[in-house]
Amino acid sequence: MNRFEYIRPATIAEAVAAAAAPGAAYLAGGTNLIDLLKGGIVRPERVVDVTRLPGLDAIETLADGSVRIGALVRNADLAHDPDFAHRFPAVVEALLSGASAQLRNAATVGGNLLQRTRCAYFYDVASACNKRTPGAGCAARGGDTRLAAVLGWSEHCIATHPSDFCVPLVALDAVVEIVGTAGSRDVPLESLHRLPGDTPARESVLEPGELIVAVRLPADAASFAAHARYLKLRERTSYAFAVVSAAAALRIEHGAIVAARIALGSVAPKPWRAHAAEAVLTGAHPDRAAFRRAAEAALADATPSGDNGFRIELSRRVVARALARAAAGTPARLPALPASPFAPAPGGLHA
Amino acid sequence: MSLSISLSVNGVAREVALDDPRVTLLDLLRERLDLTGTKKGCDRGQCGACTVLLDGRRINACLALAASCDGAAVLTIEGLAQGDTLHPVQAAFIAHDGLQCGFCTPGQIMSAVGLLREAQTGDDPERVREAMSGNLCRCGAYAGITEAILDAQRQLAAPDHAEAA
């Protein structure tokens, strides 16, 4: 870990001013940043601790029916808020499928949005990485690409965004509230992250010093609550990042889909909304054939970034299965293994 | 730079002068407060050996900057027993063989105490296992750990233990 200056501002204005300086990084829950600091992957000159900023830890319903989640709300507190869980079950399933209980107690809403990729070449400071060192090249290209992107990637970067939380959020049209030195602005979550192009080190549209202060879900997002699921394929059933994940939310009236929301995780440099797949489902009967057509549409633009063509068909199957689960209805209580494709083995070998 | 922080550690108020903001809560406990019960396993948030309760919630002490914990109450494995009387979770780990080498045990026990406070699992062993997935045990004592937690939960729910935990 490099030496840095530690600042703990008391107001948002102070925080934004302190973080606008070159080489500054915000610290909230620390679950990603401290790990990156220890590995020498990020080397900030100044760490601006935002954990004491007032007014950023509330979950509120606004007058227009939208729900505003403060950026400092801890993942566990959001997941265990009964009213929020009732209205946005897929968001909670995604939250509880991520990390561990300890990490969810520390990690924040804002930090989750801005978490860095888990690309092994980004983490290995001996490997070339255009994200870590612009212009250095990309060791992932031609390397182990099993978990690399199949959508939205460029020849300069094939890393994926690993968030679970962001996947249902982007499907539900979440909006990010940002404060900077020039004032406040709202950005749709779908537009927060940038595609890598030839500048993969610039991962979001945030300007220096800009701080995420809240995430809003529009009132309409709760209308999917009866048919909303998150499905996460992992290499182990718990405490692992996704290989591929999908959020699916449907509004079904008189046996037909009147609105569909679909997004994919860990297959692209950003949480990936599948608008074309949603259009396929509007007006359709919720059956396997329709879900497969939607899955085809969701991956229509996918191309392997290496020896990872299997991820395209795997993603189609995850989308179709997430839709089937959503159509079957949101369970009254989340399963013991949230978002898992596997059910617990009844009377298992253990305990 | 020098930075002074205040912590309550196992119920005792501590003032600590930090000469370096890079000190994690884990290193503060082990290296500066001589509380070595909290273990350093991976030091990267992957194993759970460093689990402590921060303001009553389980976290990985290796991923928290001590400076950022200023003003908080920390509970470590050293603060769990009441004198010579073990906490019910500690006693249950012994009764159910929830350990072998013991290195992960302080983290397992603190995580289990946090789990019981969260009260999300009920008596479903599958939910207990899922809620303990942040604590690795390389000896593979998981079966005993799950039994110990379920047993401790039953004991703590009994009327004569109502004031514990």
HADDOCK unambig.tbl for C-alpha pairs under 7 A between the chains (distance, minus, plus):
assign (segid A and resid 6 and name CA) (segid B and resid 21 and name CA) 6.19 0.50 0.50
assign (segid A and resid 30 and name CA) (segid B and resid 63 and name CA) 6.11 0.50 0.50
assign (segid A and resid 30 and name CA) (segid B and resid 64 and name CA) 6.17 0.50 0.50
assign (segid A and resid 31 and name CA) (segid B and resid 63 and name CA) 5.62 0.50 0.50
assign (segid A and resid 34 and name CA) (segid B and resid 63 and name CA) 5.59 0.50 0.50
assign (segid A and resid 35 and name CA) (segid B and resid 44 and name CA) 5.65 0.50 0.50
assign (segid A and resid 35 and name CA) (segid B and resid 63 and name CA) 6.73 0.50 0.50
assign (segid A and resid 100 and name CA) (segid B and resid 133 and name CA) 6.22 0.50 0.50
assign (segid A and resid 100 and name CA) (segid B and resid 134 and name CA) 4.71 0.50 0.50
assign (segid A and resid 101 and name CA) (segid B and resid 131 and name CA) 6.14 0.50 0.50
assign (segid A and resid 101 and name CA) (segid B and resid 134 and name CA) 6.52 0.50 0.50
assign (segid A and resid 102 and name CA) (segid B and resid 58 and name CA) 5.29 0.50 0.50
assign (segid A and resid 102 and name CA) (segid B and resid 59 and name CA) 4.23 0.50 0.50
assign (segid A and resid 102 and name CA) (segid B and resid 60 and name CA) 5.97 0.50 0.50
assign (segid A and resid 102 and name CA) (segid B and resid 134 and name CA) 6.81 0.50 0.50
assign (segid A and resid 103 and name CA) (segid B and resid 59 and name CA) 6.26 0.50 0.50
assign (segid A and resid 103 and name CA) (segid B and resid 60 and name CA) 6.90 0.50 0.50
assign (segid A and resid 105 and name CA) (segid B and resid 57 and name CA) 6.77 0.50 0.50
assign (segid A and resid 105 and name CA) (segid B and resid 58 and name CA) 6.87 0.50 0.50
assign (segid A and resid 105 and name CA) (segid B and resid 59 and name CA) 6.35 0.50 0.50
assign (segid A and resid 106 and name CA) (segid B and resid 59 and name CA) 6.42 0.50 0.50
assign (segid A and resid 238 and name CA) (segid B and resid 130 and name CA) 6.71 0.50 0.50
assign (segid A and resid 238 and name CA) (segid B and resid 133 and name CA) 6.33 0.50 0.50
assign (segid A and resid 239 and name CA) (segid B and resid 133 and name CA) 6.11 0.50 0.50
assign (segid A and resid 239 and name CA) (segid B and resid 134 and name CA) 6.51 0.50 0.50
assign (segid A and resid 336 and name CA) (segid B and resid 126 and name CA) 6.15 0.50 0.50
assign (segid A and resid 336 and name CA) (segid B and resid 127 and name CA) 5.03 0.50 0.50
assign (segid A and resid 337 and name CA) (segid B and resid 130 and name CA) 6.62 0.50 0.50
assign (segid A and resid 344 and name CA) (segid B and resid 126 and name CA) 6.93 0.50 0.50
assign (segid A and resid 350 and name CA) (segid B and resid 143 and name CA) 5.42 0.50 0.50
assign (segid A and resid 351 and name CA) (segid B and resid 143 and name CA) 4.91 0.50 0.50
assign (segid A and resid 351 and name CA) (segid B and resid 146 and name CA) 6.21 0.50 0.50
assign (segid A and resid 351 and name CA) (segid B and resid 147 and name CA) 5.83 0.50 0.50
